[in-house]
Amino acid sequence: MNNSESVAKIEAKVKQKEAQRARLEQLERLKLSDFVEDFDLIEIEKEMKILKSELSLKVEKTLNQLDNLLDTVDLNPQKIEDTKLEYLYQNFMVKNEITMFAAPPGSGKSLISVALCNMFLSINAIKNVIYFDGDNGSATIKERNIHILKQNWGKKFRYLHESNALKKQMWHIIKQLQKTNLVDVLIVFDSIKNFMIGGDRDKNKDVSKIMEILQSLRARGATILFLHHTNKPQKDLQELVYAGSSAFQEDTGNAYILSKNEFKGTFIFKNFKARTGDLKDVAFIYNNNHTLTEIDFLKASETQEISEINEVIKDFIETQTQKPTYSQIMQHLQKTGCSKNKSNQALQNGKGRYWQEEKLTQNNKSVYSLIPQQPNVVEYPDADNNLQKTEQIVKNTCTSDTTSRTSPLLGLSDTCTASIQVYTGENMNIDIPVL
């Protein structure tokens, strides 16, 4: 029997089964007719029983008959007990989870995401990155020196871009990845709208399709980061909200709104969903060599107005012969033209950063004194020239009045007195299907 005859037999068998199923459905509807008598139902049930038997449709199973099947998919308590919560970066990105970064267009989400990839590889938080870029043109790639980063990391940093990969080729890779062991692999989708397969980002059913694909990659061990856009903020709220269907938030594990503070030159990550891990708001300064320096979140978020109020408060505290009270500071700020609400916000946020509050027992008043801003020393590579992962609190010499959490692996900006080389290590391969 040749191949065409085999296919013909399969088609004939399928058509017969489909006809039997259609007949069964027809009989189900017939039973509901007002014109069918009780003795008619007996005849209908007889034919239905024969059809169900021919279709191998048993009327009912006992739960015990499903034990073998249920045993293969039932929750494994020991496997759950052995599961470890790991971070790619402490209290920010969770390993083997889906994370969403939502940001306005042109706010630097691609720039920061590539730097995070570089950082995670540098600190060995992951072994491989697969970056699907559906947003940026070749000129942007060159301007940001992403091709140089690719050269440095080799096969450990796979960067799929329109310059060398069609969209259908990217999808072929994604389908192959769904069958691959992806432990210690970070997969980035930039941005998620480019992988909606013609779907509408405002419709739950369309968003759920792409989120199911991300979940399947997570099930293979991958850590997933997808970039998304925010809607234009409402005038009365001035808050950024991610665009599209609620399914983006419902189906992702963790999510952040990313914004850039142009005054401070900082990138602000505000967490708005934390299903997994003890997450926090974080802020970074981007350095021109694909490295990041984490800095204090509140300081990074300061507007020009708050920063100016802080300077007024510092000058006032410093020039007083006695420690000033809360009321004295607030009165001085309002005399200089500062608003009451902003002054109180600055005074409260600055506690423990620029000044400290001391409660007086005799009159229950609070007085304030400045905190000395003393830089600490960062320990650099050891005797074998190996970069360490240890992070320390240091005075950041790149920007005035900013304390940062940094390490040699995270890097410092070009204006700092110290220069840091990011260790790339030796290349590690991941098998990717050849198209």
C-alpha positions in Angstrom: 0.0 0.0 0.0 1.5 3.3 -1.1 1.4 6.5 1.0 -1.6 8.0 -0.9 -3.7 4.9 -0.2 -2.8 5.1 3.5 -3.9 8.7 3.7 -7.1 7.8 1.9 -7.9 5.2 4.5 -7.2 7.6 7.3 -9.5 10.2 5.7 -12.3 7.6 5.2 -12.0 6.6 8.9 -12.1 10.2 10.1 -15.1 11.0 8.0 -17.0 8.0 9.4 -16.2 9.0 12.9 -17.2 12.6 12.3 -20.5 11.3 10.7 -21.2 9.2 13.8 -20.4 12.1 16.1 -22.7 14.4 14.1 -25.5 11.7 14.3 -24.9 11.4 18.1 -25.3 15.2 18.5 -28.4 15.1 16.3 -30.0 12.4 18.5 -29.2 14.5 21.7 -31.2 17.4 20.2 -34.0 15.0 19.1 -34.4 13.8 22.7 -35.4 17.4 23.7 -38.2 17.6 21.2 -41.7 18.0 22.6 -43.0 15.5 20.1 -40.9 12.6 21.4 -42.8 10.1 23.5 -41.3 8.0 26.4 -41.2 4.8 24.3 -39.4 6.8 21.6 -36.6 7.8 24.0 -35.9 4.1 24.6 -35.2 3.6 20.9 -33.1 6.8 20.7 -31.0 5.7 23.7 -30.3 2.4 22.1 -28.9 4.0 19.0 -26.9 6.5 21.0 -25.4 3.6 23.1 -24.3 1.8 19.9 -22.8 5.1 18.5 -20.9 5.8 21.8 -19.6 2.2 21.7 -18.4 2.6 18.1 -16.8 6.0 19.0 -15.2 4.4 22.1 -17.1 6.9 24.3 -17.8 5.2 27.6 -20.8 6.5 29.5 -19.0 6.9 32.8 -15.7 6.1 34.5 -15.0 5.8 38.2 -12.4 8.1 39.7 -10.2 5.0 40.6 -9.9 4.3 36.9 -8.1 7.6 36.5 -5.5 7.0 39.2 -2.7 6.1 36.8 -3.3 9.2 34.8 -3.7 11.5 37.8 -0.5 10.1 39.4 1.5 11.3 36.4 0.3 14.9 36.8 -0.4 15.3 40.5 1.5 17.8 42.6 4.8 16.5 43.8 5.3 17.8 47.4 9.0 17.0 47.5 9.6 18.8 44.2 7.8 21.9 45.6 9.7 21.6 48.9 13.0 21.6 47.0 12.1 24.7 45.0 14.4 27.7 45.8 13.5 31.3 45.3 16.3 32.9 43.5 16.8 36.4 42.2 18.7 37.5 39.2 19.2 40.7 41.2 18.2 40.9 44.8 14.6 41.9 45.5 14.2 43.0 41.8 14.0 40.2 39.3 13.1 36.7 40.2 14.7 33.7 38.4 12.3 31.4 36.5 9.5 33.9 36.6 7.8 36.2 34.1 8.5 39.9 34.6 7.0 42.9 32.7 8.6 46.3 32.3 6.1 48.9 31.1 7.3 52.3 30.0 6.5 55.2 27.7 8.0 55.1 24.2 11.6 56.5 24.1 12.1 56.2 27.9 15.0 53.8 27.7 13.4 50.4 28.4 15.4 48.7 25.6 18.7 50.4 26.7 18.2 49.4 30.4 17.1 45.8 29.5 20.3 45.2 27.5 22.4 46.6 30.3 20.6 44.2 32.7 21.4 41.3 30.4 25.0 42.3 30.5 24.9 42.6 34.3 23.2 39.3 34.8 25.8 37.5 32.6 28.6 39.3 34.4 27.5 38.2 37.9 26.7 34.7 36.6 23.1 35.0 37.6 22.3 33.3 34.3 24.4 31.5 31.7 22.7 32.6 28.5 20.5 35.4 27.1 18.2 35.1 24.0 17.0 38.6 23.1 14.2 39.0 20.6 14.3 42.6 19.3 11.2 43.6 17.3 11.4 47.3 18.0 14.7 48.8 17.2 16.3 49.6 13.8 19.9 48.8 12.8 21.0 52.4 13.4 19.8 52.2 17.0 21.7 48.9 17.5 24.9 50.5 16.2 24.5 53.7 18.1 24.1 51.8 21.4 27.0 49.5 20.6 24.9 46.4 21.1 26.9 44.7 18.3 30.1 45.3 20.4 28.4 43.7 23.4 27.4 40.7 21.2 31.0 40.3 20.1 32.2 40.3 23.8 29.7 37.6 24.9 29.5 35.5 21.8 27.0 32.7 21.9 26.1 33.5 25.5 24.2 36.6 24.2 21.9 35.7 21.3 20.5 38.8 19.8 17.7 38.2 17.2 17.1 41.3 15.1 15.4 42.2 11.8 18.9 42.8 10.3 19.5 39.0 10.2 16.2 37.3 11.3 12.8 37.4 9.8 9.8 37.4 12.1 8.8 33.9 11.0 12.4 32.8 11.8 12.0 34.2 15.3 8.8 32.3 15.7 10.5 29.1 14.6 13.1 29.6 17.2 10.4 30.3 19.9 8.6 27.1 19.0 11.9 25.1 19.2 12.7 26.8 22.6 9.3 25.4 23.9 10.9 21.9 23.6 14.3 22.9 25.0 15.8 22.8 28.6 16.0 26.6 29.4 17.3 26.5 33.0 19.7 29.5 33.5 18.4 31.2 30.3 17.0 34.7 30.2 14.6 35.3 27.3 13.7 39.0 26.5 10.8 40.1 24.2 11.3 43.7 23.1 8.5 44.6 22.8 5.6 42.2 23.4 3.3 43.9 20.9 5.6 42.7 18.1 4.9 39.1 19.0 1.1 39.2 19.2 0.7 37.3 15.9 -1.8 39.9 14.6 -3.7 39.9 17.8 -5.2 43.0 19.6 -3.4 44.0 22.8 -6.7 45.3 24.1 -8.4 41.9 23.9 -7.9 39.3 26.7 -8.2 36.3 24.4 -5.4 37.7 22.1 -3.1 38.6 25.0 -3.7 35.3 26.7 -2.4 33.5 23.6 1.1 35.2 23.8 1.1 34.9 27.6 0.5 31.1 27.3 3.6 30.9 25.2 5.7 32.8 27.8 4.3 30.5 30.5 5.4 27.5 28.4 8.9 28.9 28.2 8.9 29.5 32.0 7.8 25.8 32.4 11.0 24.8 30.6 13.1 26.7 33.2 13.5 30.1 31.5 13.4 33.5 33.1 11.2 35.7 31.0 11.3 39.5 30.6 8.9 41.3 28.3 8.8 45.0 27.5 5.6 46.8 27.1 4.3 50.3 26.5 2.3 52.5 28.9 -0.7 54.7 28.0 -0.4 58.5 28.1 -1.1 59.5 31.8 -4.3 61.3 32.6 -3.9 64.9 33.5 -5.5 64.6 36.9 -3.5 61.5 37.9 -0.1 61.9 36.1 0.5 58.2 36.7 1.7 55.8 34.1 -0.4 52.7 33.4 0.5 49.8 31.1 -1.4 49.7 27.8 -3.9 47.1 26.7 -5.7 44.1 28.3 -5.7 43.3 32.0 -4.4 39.8 31.0 -0.9 41.3 30.8 -1.0 41.9 34.5 -3.0 38.9 35.4 -0.8 36.4 33.6 2.6 37.9 34.4 4.4 37.0 37.7 5.9 40.4 38.5 5.6 43.8 36.9 7.2 47.3 37.1 6.5 50.7 35.6 9.8 52.2 34.3 10.2 55.9 34.0 13.2 58.2 33.5 13.9 61.2 35.8 15.5 63.6 33.4 16.6 65.9 36.2 18.6 63.2 38.0 19.4 61.2 34.9 18.0 58.1 36.7 15.8 55.2 35.7 13.0 54.4 38.1 11.4 51.0 38.5 8.1 51.2 40.4 6.8 47.8 41.3 3.0 47.3 40.9 2.7 43.5 41.0 4.7 41.1 43.1 3.3 37.6 42.9 6.7 36.0 43.6 9.5 37.2 45.9 10.0 40.2 48.2 10.2 42.9 45.6 11.1 46.5 46.0 11.2 49.7 44.0 14.7 50.2 42.5 16.6 52.9 40.6 19.7 52.9 38.4 22.1 55.3 36.7 23.0 54.0 33.2 26.7 54.1 32.4 27.9 54.3 28.8 29.4 50.8 28.8 26.2 48.8 29.3 26.6 48.8 33.1 24.3 50.1 35.8 24.7 51.7 39.2 21.9 51.2 41.7 21.2 54.3 43.8 18.8 55.2 46.6 15.2 55.1 45.2 13.9 58.2 46.9 17.0 60.2 45.9 16.7 59.0 42.4 13.1 60.0 42.2 13.6 63.6 43.5 12.3 66.3 41.2 14.2 69.6 40.8 11.7 71.3 43.2 12.3 68.7 45.9 16.1 68.8 45.4 16.1 72.6 45.8 14.0 72.4 48.9 16.5 69.8 50.3 19.3 72.3 49.8 17.4 75.0 51.6 16.8 72.7 54.5 20.5 71.7 54.7 21.6 75.3 54.6 19.2 76.2 57.3 20.1 73.3 59.7 23.8 74.0 59.1 23.6 77.7 60.0 21.6 77.3 63.2 23.5 77.5 66.5 21.0 75.0 68.0 19.3 72.1 66.3 16.1 73.5 64.7 12.7 72.0 65.3 10.2 70.8 62.7 8.2 74.0 63.0 11.2 76.2 62.6 12.3 74.5 59.4 8.7 74.6 58.0 8.4 78.3 58.8 11.7 79.0 57.1 10.7 77.1 54.0 7.4 78.9 53.6 9.2 82.2 54.0 11.4 81.3 51.1 8.4 80.6 49.0 8.3 76.8 49.2 4.9 75.1 49.3 3.8 73.5 52.6 3.0 70.1 51.1 6.3 69.9 49.1 8.3 71.1 52.1 6.8 68.4 54.4 7.4 65.8 51.7 11.0 66.8 51.4 11.6 66.9 55.1 10.0 63.5 55.7 11.8 61.8 52.7 15.2 63.3 53.7 15.1 61.7 57.2 17.9 59.1 57.5 19.4 60.3 54.2 20.4 64.0 54.6 19.4 64.7 58.2 18.3 62.8 61.3 15.4 63.4 63.6 15.8 63.5 67.4 12.8 63.4 69.8 13.2 65.7 72.9 11.7 64.1 76.0 11.0 67.4 77.9 8.5 68.9 75.3 8.0 66.0 72.9 9.4 68.1 70.0 11.6 66.9 67.2 14.9 68.5 66.3 17.0 67.9 63.2 20.8 67.6 62.5 22.7 66.9 59.3 24.1 63.4 58.6 27.8 63.6 57.6 28.1 62.4 54.0 31.3 60.2 54.3 32.3 58.1 51.3 33.3 54.4 52.0 35.9 52.5 50.1 34.8 49.9 47.6 36.9 46.7 47.5 38.0 45.9 43.9 39.3 42.6 42.3 41.1 40.1 44.5 44.7 39.0 44.2 43.8 36.7 41.3 42.1 39.6 39.6 38.7 37.9 39.9 35.8 40.3 40.2 33.7 39.7 43.3 29.9 39.9 43.7 29.9 41.6 47.1 27.9 44.8 47.1 28.6 47.8 49.4 27.1 51.1 50.2 29.3 53.8 48.8 29.3 57.5 48.1 28.8 57.8 44.4 31.3 60.3 43.1 29.5 60.5 39.7 26.6 62.6 40.9 26.5 65.0 43.7 24.5 64.2 46.8 23.7 60.6 45.7 24.4 57.4 47.6 24.5 54.2 45.6 24.7 50.5 46.0 27.3 49.3 43.5 30.0 46.8 42.8 32.8 46.4 40.3 30.4 44.2 38.2 27.7 46.8 38.1 30.2 49.4 37.1 30.6 53.2 37.6 29.9 56.0 35.2 32.6 57.5 33.0 33.0 60.6 35.1 34.0 58.7 38.2 37.6 58.5 39.4 37.7 54.7 39.2 37.4 52.7 36.0 36.0 49.2 36.0 36.3 46.5 33.4 33.3 44.1 33.2 34.6 40.5 33.1 32.8 38.5 30.4 34.2 35.1 31.2 34.4 32.3 28.7 31.7 31.6 26.1 29.0 29.1 27.0 26.8 27.6 24.2 23.1 26.9 23.9 21.9 24.7 21.1 19.7 26.7 18.8 18.1 25.1 15.8 19.7 26.0 12.5 17.1 27.6 10.1 
